[in-house]
Amino acid sequence: MLKVSRTKKIKATDGVKKYGDEWQNYVMLILPLIGFFVFTCYPLLWAVSLSFFNYDGVAANTRFVGLENIISAFQDKTYWSTWVTTFEFAIYKVPIEMVLALSLALILNRKLKGTGFFRSVFFLPNVISMSLMAVVIFNMFDVHGFVNHILTTLGLMDTPVEWFGKKFTALTVLVVGSIWNSFGINVIYFIAALNNVPEECYEAAKIDGATKWQTFKSIQLPLMAPVMQTILLLSINGTLHVGEYVYVMTGGAPGGTTHTVMSYLLSKYTPGIAGSVVNLGYGCSLSFITSVIMCLIAIGYSKLSKKMSEVC
């Protein structure tokens, strides 16, 4: 009887403890849930509802226009041209960034002296504000900036280059600065993926006489594939969402040709940045369409890259 009573007492204590732990979890979730509903769900629903109105910030001038804003958005050539620029930016940046990050990760993953220092150095630009970094890069590539000074001093060119005078050179500078800012975090991700490769695989490859390239191709790359799938998704998503960086550095120059879709929405339909009279309802409709396209891209990528997670 004594053993039975002790067992019941222990079970009752465990039940109370488990009940208390569950309540602690719920309490800890309250603030994030409140933030999610107040700062994400409510603004999203408000923007979607506003896309059916002509709204310039003055409540008295608000009028219902139905699908007029949506229809106008699909006829807006400027908006769709920014999507072309966004995809060009992503096509230029993502492959270079991924190859560079993976190469550096392979080097830093070796047992060399000072690898911890270099990991920190490569990651450091990621913690710098995008706006601040845009100002620095802009001044470096200005007509009278550091880059032109070095190139002319070394005799590589006679006259300074107007880096922001043409779309291709301006987009090149944008890509260079963006890669410098974000590739460090991808290096950390790749290093983490490499550390998850079992040591036994390397030993087996060494016994079989595999070269470094064969080890990378047949062992490291397949075992890293699931993680690479996530890294690539984050890289593509981050690149497509670039906005304030482009706005601060070029402002769409020359002639708005370097505007990505997010920088275009930021500069044309954001209160306090855009003009004094702006149809915010139309801006909300563009934002809604942009969100849908971003979701479709993410879903499409997930389906196309599903095979990466099935690699053995």
C-alpha positions in Angstrom: 0.0 0.0 0.0 2.9 2.3 0.8 4.4 1.8 -2.6 1.1 2.4 -4.4 0.5 5.6 -2.5 4.0 6.9 -3.2 3.5 6.0 -6.9 0.2 7.9 -7.0 1.8 10.9 -5.2 4.7 11.0 -7.7 2.2 10.8 -10.6 0.2 13.6 -9.2 3.3 15.7 -8.7 4.4 15.1 -12.3 0.9 16.0 -13.5 1.0 19.4 -11.6 4.5 20.0 -12.9 3.5 19.2 -16.5 0.5 21.4 -16.2 2.6 24.3 -14.9 5.2 23.9 -17.7 2.4 24.1 -20.3 1.1 27.3 -18.8 4.6 28.8 -18.8 4.8 28.0 -22.5 1.5 29.6 -23.2 2.5 32.7 -21.2 5.8 33.0 -23.2 3.8 32.8 -26.4 1.4 35.6 -25.6 3.7 38.5 -26.5 4.9 37.1 -29.8 1.2 36.2 -30.7 0.0 39.7 -29.8 2.9 41.2 -31.9 2.0 38.9 -34.8 -1.7 39.8 -34.9 -1.2 43.5 -34.1 1.8 44.3 -36.3 1.4 41.7 -39.1 -2.1 40.4 -39.5 -4.0 43.6 -38.9 -1.8 45.8 -41.2 -2.0 43.1 -43.9 -5.8 43.0 -43.7 -6.0 46.8 -43.6 -3.8 47.1 -46.7 -5.8 44.5 -48.6 -9.1 46.2 -47.8 -7.6 49.6 -48.6 -6.6 48.4 -52.1 -10.3 48.7 -53.1 -10.4 52.4 -52.3 -8.9 55.6 -53.6 -7.2 56.9 -50.5 -4.7 59.8 -50.3 -4.4 60.0 -46.5 -7.4 62.2 -46.1 -10.4 60.3 -44.8 -12.9 62.8 -46.4 -11.4 62.1 -49.8 -11.7 58.3 -49.6 -14.0 56.6 -52.1 -14.6 53.1 -53.1 -13.3 52.1 -56.5 -13.7 48.3 -56.5 -11.2 46.5 -58.7 -10.0 49.7 -60.5 -6.7 49.7 -58.6 -6.1 46.1 -59.3 -6.8 46.5 -63.0 -4.6 49.6 -63.2 -1.8 47.7 -61.5 -1.8 45.0 -64.2 -1.6 47.8 -66.8 1.3 49.7 -65.0 4.3 49.2 -67.3 6.6 50.9 -64.8 5.7 48.5 -62.0 6.3 45.4 -64.2 9.6 46.8 -65.5 10.8 46.9 -61.9 10.1 43.2 -61.7 12.4 42.7 -64.7 15.1 44.6 -62.9 14.5 42.6 -59.7 15.0 39.3 -61.5 18.1 40.7 -63.2 19.4 41.7 -59.8 18.7 38.2 -58.5 20.2 36.4 -61.5 23.4 38.4 -61.2 23.7 38.2 -57.4 22.6 34.8 -56.2 24.9 32.5 -58.2 28.0 34.6 -57.4 27.0 34.9 -53.8 26.4 31.1 -53.4 29.6 30.1 -55.1 31.7 32.6 -53.2 30.1 31.6 -49.8 30.5 27.9 -50.5 34.1 28.3 -51.6 35.1 30.3 -48.5 33.2 27.8 -46.3 35.2 25.0 -47.7 38.4 26.9 -47.0 37.4 28.0 -43.5 36.2 24.5 -42.6 39.7 23.2 -42.7 41.8 23.0 -39.6 43.8 26.1 -40.2 45.0 28.9 -37.8 42.9 32.0 -37.7 39.8 30.6 -39.2 37.7 31.9 -36.3 38.9 35.4 -37.0 38.1 35.2 -40.7 34.6 33.8 -39.9 34.0 36.9 -37.8 35.4 39.3 -40.5 33.2 37.8 -43.2 30.1 37.9 -41.0 30.7 41.5 -39.8 29.1 43.3 -42.9 25.9 41.4 -42.2 25.3 43.3 -39.0 25.8 46.7 -40.7 22.7 48.7 -41.5 21.7 48.3 -45.2 21.2 52.1 -45.5 24.5 52.9 -44.0 26.3 50.4 -46.2 24.5 51.9 -49.3 25.9 55.3 -48.4 29.4 53.9 -48.0 29.3 51.9 -51.3 27.8 55.0 -53.1 30.7 57.2 -51.9 33.3 54.6 -52.9 31.9 54.4 -56.5 31.2 58.0 -56.9 32.9 59.9 -59.8 35.4 61.3 -57.4 35.3 58.3 -55.1 37.9 55.8 -53.9 37.4 53.2 -56.6 37.9 55.7 -59.5 40.9 57.2 -57.7 42.6 53.8 -57.4 41.8 52.9 -61.1 43.2 56.2 -62.4 46.2 56.1 -60.2 47.1 52.6 -61.4 46.7 53.8 -65.0 43.9 51.3 -65.7 41.7 54.1 -67.1 42.3 57.7 -68.2 39.1 59.2 -67.0 36.8 58.4 -64.0 33.9 56.1 -64.7 30.3 57.3 -64.2 29.3 54.1 -62.4 25.7 55.4 -61.8 25.3 56.9 -65.3 24.2 53.6 -67.0 21.9 50.8 -65.8 24.5 48.0 -66.3 27.3 49.6 -64.3 24.8 50.9 -61.6 23.3 47.4 -61.3 26.8 46.0 -61.1 27.7 48.3 -58.1 24.4 47.3 -56.4 25.2 43.6 -56.8 28.7 44.0 -55.5 27.6 45.9 -52.4 24.7 43.5 -51.7 27.0 40.5 -52.0 29.5 42.0 -49.7 26.7 42.6 -47.1 25.0 39.2 -47.2 27.5 36.5 -48.2 29.0 36.3 -44.7 25.8 34.8 -43.2 25.8 32.2 -46.0 29.4 31.3 -45.2 28.3 30.5 -41.6 25.4 28.4 -42.9 27.6 26.4 -45.2 30.2 25.9 -42.5 27.4 24.5 -40.2 26.3 22.2 -43.0 29.8 20.9 -43.5 30.2 20.3 -39.8 27.2 18.0 -40.0 29.0 15.6 -42.5 30.0 12.5 -40.5 33.7 12.1 -40.0 33.4 8.5 -41.0 32.5 9.5 -44.6 35.8 11.4 -44.9 37.7 8.5 -43.5 36.0 6.1 -46.0 36.8 8.5 -48.9 40.5 8.7 -47.8 40.8 4.9 -47.6 39.3 4.6 -51.1 41.8 7.2 -52.4 39.3 9.8 -53.4 40.6 13.2 -54.4 39.3 16.5 -52.8 37.1 17.1 -55.7 35.6 13.6 -55.6 35.1 13.9 -51.8 33.3 17.2 -52.4 31.2 16.0 -55.3 30.3 12.5 -53.9 30.1 13.2 -50.1 30.0 16.8 -49.0 27.6 18.1 -51.7 25.0 15.4 -51.4 24.9 15.5 -47.6 24.7 19.3 -47.7 21.9 19.3 -50.3 19.0 19.7 -47.8 20.7 22.6 -46.0 21.6 24.2 -49.4 18.0 24.1 -50.3 17.1 26.3 -47.4 20.2 28.6 -47.9 19.3 29.1 -51.5 15.6 29.9 -50.6 16.7 32.5 -48.0 19.2 34.0 -50.5 16.5 34.3 -53.2 13.9 35.6 -50.8 16.3 38.2 -49.4 17.4 39.3 -52.9 13.8 39.8 -54.2 13.0 41.8 -51.1 15.8 44.3 -51.5 14.3 47.8 -51.3 15.8 50.4 -49.0 19.3 49.5 -50.1 18.5 50.4 -53.8 16.5 53.5 -52.7 19.3 54.9 -50.6 22.2 54.1 -53.1 20.7 55.0 -56.5 17.2 56.1 -55.9 16.4 54.2 -59.1 19.0 56.2 -61.2 19.6 56.4 -64.0 16.0 57.3 -64.9 14.4 54.8 -62.6 16.0 51.8 -64.4 17.6 50.3 -61.3 14.5 50.4 -59.2 13.6 46.9 -57.9 10.0 46.3 -57.1 10.4 46.9 -53.4 12.4 50.1 -53.8 9.8 51.3 -56.4 7.0 50.8 -53.9 9.0 52.4 -51.1 9.8 55.5 -53.1 6.4 56.0 -54.8 3.8 54.9 -52.3 5.3 55.2 -48.8 3.9 58.1 -46.7 6.7 60.5 -45.7 8.9 59.4 -48.6 6.6 59.7 -51.6 5.0 62.9 -52.8 2.5 64.9 -50.8 -0.5 63.5 -52.8 -0.3 59.7 -53.3 -3.1 57.2 -53.9 -2.2 54.9 -51.0 -5.0 52.6 -52.1 -3.2 52.0 -55.4 0.0 51.4 -53.5 -1.7 48.8 -51.3 -3.0 47.0 -54.4 0.6 46.9 -55.9 1.9 45.6 -52.5 -0.9 42.9 -52.5 0.0 41.7 -56.0 3.7 41.8 -55.0 3.0 39.6 -52.0 1.1 37.1 -54.1 3.9 36.9 -56.6 6.5 36.4 -53.9 4.5 33.6 -52.4 4.1 31.9 -55.8 7.9 32.2 -56.3 8.5 30.6 -52.9 6.1 27.8 -53.6 7.5 27.2 -57.1 11.0 27.1 -55.8 10.0 24.6 -53.0 8.5 22.3 -55.6 11.4 22.5 -58.0 14.0 22.0 -55.3 12.3 19.2 -53.6 14.7 16.7 -55.1 17.6 18.4 -53.3 16.2 17.2 -50.0 15.9 13.6 -51.3 19.5 13.3 -52.2 21.2 10.5 -50.3 
